[in-house]
């Protein structure tokens, strides 16, 4: 492995949903990939739109065993870098975990779009899982087209959003929005692991997909 740039793990800063319910990062979607990347020796940078401590979705709070296993990842979320301070640094790739918070601060954030666009143009990997693909909504390729246009993408499905009872709370349904931008959606059964690779774009469907997406990213990074 010869990575001269770190992998950026980009996490949400949003702790509230549209009707006042608490939300944030889905912890497992960050913690498990973080551990896989760190154990493989991948240099990491953790950042969020606002920087500082990252809100964690209360429904994803770890049990005692997970807390012990994920301690380094949890510590990394206590003081993240602000995206505007580091977006020009250059990254081997970007990994965006989900949690419903990502639906509220990723799609229209100019710095999110800039770091994804810049990484893509420099040949880096763009990866996201569950609601993390919300970050792709504002991303564009070198020709100014939506980054997802004509590409195969997986994300949290309309069916899954309805199943968790939050389809009416979301600003939009992620599957619908990505399809409107020209993506070909390739989802599987609800709450089962799924990873989709289309060139340098790697996406996963749901929380159950965080490991397989991270493994796909890791395999690509280690082969560079």
Buried (B, 14 or more C-beta within 10 A) or exposed (E): EEBEBBBBBBBBBBBBBBEEEBBBBBBBBBBBBBBBBBEBEBBBBBBBBBBEEBBBBEEBEBEEEBEEBBEEBBEBBEEBBBBBEBBEBBBBBBBBBBBBBBBBBBBEBEBBBBBBBBBBEEEBBBBBBBBBBBBBBBBBBEEEEBBBBEBBBBBBBBEBBEEBEBBEBBEBBBBEBBBEBBBBBBBBEBBEBBBBBBEBBBBBBBBBBBBBBBBBBBEBBEEE
